[in-house]
Amino acid sequence: MNPAATELSLQTHINQLKKSSESLQPARYASLLQKCTEQKSAAAGKLVHQHILSSGCGVNRYIQNHLIFMYAKCGCLEDALEVFELLPNPNVFSWTALITAYAKEGHLREVLGLFRKMQLDGTKPDAFVFSTVLTACSSAGALNEGKAIHDCAVLAGMETQVVGNAIVNLYGKCGRVHEAKAVFERLPERNLVSWNALIAANAQNGHCKDAMQVFHLMDLDGSVRPNDATFVSVVDACSNLLDLPRGKSTHERIIRTGFDSYLFVGNSLVNMYGKCGSVDRARLVFEKMRLRDVLSWTSLIAAYALNGHRSAALEWNQRMDLEGIPPNDITFVSILFACGHSGLVYQGRDFFVSMVEDHSILPTMEHYGCMIDLLARAGWLEEATQLINLSPFGHKSFEWLTLLGACKMHGNQGLASQVAKQVFVKDPKSASPYMLLLRTKTCRME
């Protein structure tokens, strides 16, 4: 049944409920709540809930679990918790539904609190609960909490494939690649998720050659075939290694296996070709993509900007604007970089202001760095100094070093001496300010 028909069917049943106060069988209520869950219709779910209460059905764990699950899937955490707290004896399904709901919304503290209460209640967590809690720890980068859950899983004899995969993912997300590899090697069985987790752990933490080696071992193992997630990690590894030949061969394999139509795969390919200096290939991949998002456009703009095609980068940014795709913070980094290396001071300043006023994007250290570099390159040294003083990242020595380098470029010895003092304070052990200051004086003498 298509979604529109399902929605109509649900509305028909809700209208029937409104006309009758007669209690339904638990299985009938469960079926209705499942339809509400599928449609993510909290409003319809609440009407079913009201009918359950008004018909005097009472507290029924089977129905209550479906209510918790429905509210959880609809993002109504307070309602889910309220129903849960009415249960005299929640079972593992009840706990799982509630923990999953809080995990999905990124509420790690509540997830951990519920997990502890579940244990104190005497309900033994199953593999899915352990996996959910570990994934929540991964998303929050909570290594210590995740390790504690890992210990609980080991004590409970729950180091299953599902839990093991979540642990590999946790250690990978938290930068502990060796621990991720150790858990992976202990897994009694490995599926595609296991291999993907280890490949991603290596690729995301700069161990790109190891990521490629794990990918090769997965091929040799022969028990699984790569999917879109695998190829995204492998292409990202090629990007960071600047390995264009391997990136091209991976792209050919992606085409053969039919994963070139996937959005994230396409984005990673555009990014890879851009980083490896093959802008034309990046554009070809972009133009063949059936679906594009802000990351697709940003990757292409960055490809042009990083490879010296600054005018093209600005043109593609204009096309992106005409397509109605709102830029993100990374887009503005590429645009400001392009303006800085093209001497477009006024245009760069307008982009910087627009980022804040029109798109409500707070400037990061990278944005300030690009803008300071733009002003300094153009010889607007006083303005660059003012921006550093206004920047919340002005305590970073690299911003002052950028300005000091510009003082050398423009032969401004007086300002160079003042700026060098700031760098000495920020980073007294660095030799860079001494060398730049000496070169500035040398340029002045010449």
Secondary structure, 3 states (H helix, E strand, C coil): CCHHHHHHHHHHHHHHHHHCCCCCCHHHHHHHHHHHHHHCCHHHHHHHHHHHHHCCCCCCHHHHHHHHHHHHHCCCHHHHHHHHHCCCCCCHHHHHHHHHHHHHCCCHHHHHHHHHHHHHHCCCCCHHHHHHHHHHHHHHCCHHHHHHHHHHHHHCCCCCHHHHHHHHHHHHHCCCHHHHHHHHHHCCCCCHHHHHHHHHHHHHCCCHHHHHHHHHHHHHHCCCCCCHHHHHHHHHHHHHHCCHHHHHHHHHHHHHHCHHHCHHHHHHHHHHHHHCCCHHHHHHHHHHCCCCCHHHHHHHHHHHHHCCCHHHHHHHHHHHHHCCCCCCHHHHHHHHHHHHCCCCHHHHHHHHHHHHHCCCCCCCHHHHHHHHHHHHHCCCHHHHHHHHHHCCCCCCHHHHHHHHHHHHHHCCHHHHHHHHHHHHHHCCCCCHHHHHHHHHHHHHHC
